[in-house]
Amino acid sequence: MLPQERQDLIMKELYEYHSVKISELSSKLDVTRETIRKDLYELEEKGLIRKVHGGAVLNKANLETNYSSRKIVNEWEKRAIAKKAVEFVYDNDTIYIDYGTTALYFARELIMKKTGLTIVTNSLSLANELVEHSNFSIIIIGGNVRKNERSLYGPVANQTIANLYVDTGFFGIGALHPEVGYTNIHMGEAEVSRLMVQHSKRRVMMADYSKFGSIHMNKVAPIEEVDTLITDSKADAEMLKAIQEKARNVIVVEAEGGEGDE
């Protein structure tokens, strides 16, 4: 396993549990404790974590700005997935783009390759990017702001969605499992995604390999309800096969560049 792959997995553990122990990481990743210490040192240098006795915790500031930090986790996989997803967009379409870091890379691909789009989103980061760099028509659904994700949710968002229908919805996802389907951590965000799945003629999920096999509390959609899943070649083979047996269409892409990144 390459250093970047290990560090991606360490960050995934931290985002889920907020702390890690060197001894547990050494056993789980089958490397020496010294290797883990080196990984933690490099992550601390990037400002992502803070080392503590016997392990590490998320940088306190990172708890409020983890959206920015997560952009560098599995970056190359996210870019490859985003490039493929653009092939499902046609000029002058009306589309929905969910919150999340993969969605941001997807928006940047749209800016370079598409024209005349109307884009509905619940992501403030994505809306800012599109307003700054494109001539697309942008609709923000409104609602409560989740600060660390820069996303919108709640009754106002749900009421807006009730009156909106799009050609294609593009969704990032917190986790996917062949038995449970697509799930997210935050209840309000999951509800927005769930409603937009219902209000999209076509549904495209964008999920890198790190999302496979996990289950979060709030269900977004069953595997069978999504038209296309786009993932990368690092996805667990057994999980991928189980999902392919239920999914309508699964596309696996190869990441370009990076040293084992997403």
WOPE-V20287 format. One record per helix or strand of 3 or more residues. SS is the DSSP state (alpha for helix, beta for strand). FROM is the first residue (numbers start at 1). LEN is the number of residues. If there is no record, write none. Layout:
[[SS	FROM	LEN] [SS	FROM	LEN]]
//
This chain:
[[alpha	3	15] [beta	19	3] [alpha	22	8] [alpha	33	13] [beta	49	4] [beta	55	4] [alpha	62	9] [alpha	75	14] [beta	94	4] [alpha	101	13] [beta	118	4] [alpha	124	10] [beta	137	4] [beta	144	3] [beta	151	3] [alpha	155	7] [beta	166	7] [beta	175	3] [beta	181	4] [alpha	187	12] [beta	200	7] [alpha	209	3] [beta	218	4] [alpha	223	3] [beta	228	5] [alpha	237	8] [beta	250	4]]
//
